[in-house]
Each structure stands twice: as structure tokens, then as C-alpha cells.
Amino acid sequence: MATAGESGKMQGMTAAHNTIRNQLGIAPLVWSDSLAEYARDRAIKLAKKGCRMRHGPSGRYGENLYWASAVRWSNGKRQVQEINARHVADSWAQEGNDYNALSKKCRNGAICGHYTQMIWRDSKELGCGMAVCTDKGQIWVCNYNPPGNFIGQAPY
């Protein structure tokens, strides 16, 4: 289901986030067109730099990144993978399997910062963008306002 403002590949991104937040009793995120424009610009900049996974300036917004390689055929041709917003959000949500709510920590050796940003209670707005790289890979960026993932603080 698309949220007002979501279009194209981003349809369903807010719903995917809010499904997880709802399971935890956390208020839903609202799609922000201005945040989506910011995320789209970030994705384009990262795509121009070879799809490098580099986070933006810290402090302004929270940020999750997702990268997908191109499909490579035996004849050498490359094609953009068919990936949708639900797939991207679900990949971040899977990190919740490694998050211990009691200790407020991720399992040793695991990553769960994407998950904790998705469920950060104080975040109210979400905006996402995607760009295709020159090698037919793709990079997805979601930004959150206000940001989350502060050391020593629980997400909810």
C-alpha cells in the first residue's frame, strides 16, 4: 500500500517500516517528500561515486543504506535487479534477529543499526530514494527525522 507522496519504487516503504514499528507498539512513521528528495539526492551522489556505501553527515538525519549488485549474465551483459521497497526494508528488519532488547545491544559480531534506526521511537518522518549506478548496481537511501541510533540509548 502506498502512502501519500510515495511513488514508483518507493511504494510500500513506509508501510514496511510501520509494520515492524506496530509490532513493538511504536508510533508510525510519516512519509516526507522533502526527506525523500534529500535521500534521492544522496543516492544519486553515491551512485556517481561508484555506488560506495558512505553515510552522509551525521546529526542532521538518520540514514540507512542498501546496495544491490547488477544481475550478470553468462554473455557478459549486466541488468538492474528487480528489487522493491519491501525487499529493502525487510533486509534491514532481519537485523532485529540479532538485537537484544533487554541489553539494548546487538549480538557480538552482528550488525543491527539499520533495524534500530527503523524502530527508533523518536523518529517521526521517513523519506527514501534510489539510484542506479553505472555498473547497473543500485543504491537505496532512507533518511529519518529526527535521527536515531544514539550510543547508550534504547530505540524504544
Secondary structure as the mmCIF struct_conf table of DSSP 4:
data_model
#
loop_
_struct_conf.conf_type_id
_struct_conf.id
_struct_conf.beg_label_comp_id
_struct_conf.beg_label_asym_id
_struct_conf.beg_label_seq_id
_struct_conf.end_label_comp_id
_struct_conf.end_label_asym_id
_struct_conf.end_label_seq_id
HELX_LH_PP_P HELX_LH_PP_P1 ALA A 2 THR A 3
TURN_TY1_P TURN_TY1_P1 ALA A 4 GLY A 5
HELX_RH_3T_P HELX_RH_3T_P1 GLY A 8 MET A 10
TURN_TY1_P TURN_TY1_P2 GLN A 11 GLY A 12
HELX_RH_AL_P HELX_RH_AL_P1 MET A 13 GLN A 23
TURN_TY1_P TURN_TY1_P3 LEU A 24 GLY A 25
HELX_LH_PP_P HELX_LH_PP_P2 ILE A 26 LEU A 29
STRN STRN1 VAL A 30 TRP A 31
HELX_RH_AL_P HELX_RH_AL_P2 ASP A 33 LYS A 48
TURN_TY1_P TURN_TY1_P4 LYS A 49 GLY A 50
BEND BEND1 CYS A 51 CYS A 51
TURN_TY1_P TURN_TY1_P5 SER A 58 ARG A 60
STRN STRN2 GLY A 62 ALA A 68
HELX_LH_PP_P HELX_LH_PP_P3 SER A 69 ALA A 70
STRN STRN3 VAL A 71 ARG A 72
TURN_TY1_P TURN_TY1_P6 SER A 74 ASN A 75
BEND BEND2 GLY A 76 GLY A 76
STRN STRN4 ARG A 78 GLN A 79
HELX_RH_AL_P HELX_RH_AL_P3 ALA A 85 ALA A 93
HELX_RH_3T_P HELX_RH_3T_P2 GLN A 94 ASP A 98
STRN STRN5 TYR A 99 ASN A 100
TURN_TY1_P TURN_TY1_P7 ALA A 101 LYS A 104
STRN STRN6 LYS A 105 CYS A 106
HELX_LH_PP_P HELX_LH_PP_P4 ARG A 107 ARG A 107
TURN_TY1_P TURN_TY1_P8 ASN A 108 GLY A 109
HELX_RH_AL_P HELX_RH_AL_P4 GLY A 113 MET A 118
TURN_TY1_P TURN_TY1_P9 ILE A 119 ILE A 119
TURN_TY1_P TURN_TY1_P10 ARG A 121 ASP A 122
STRN STRN7 GLU A 125 VAL A 132
TURN_TY1_P TURN_TY1_P11 THR A 134 ASP A 135
BEND BEND3 LYS A 136 LYS A 136
STRN STRN8 GLN A 138 ASN A 145
BEND BEND4 PRO A 146 PRO A 146
TURN_TY1_P TURN_TY1_P12 ILE A 151 GLY A 152
#
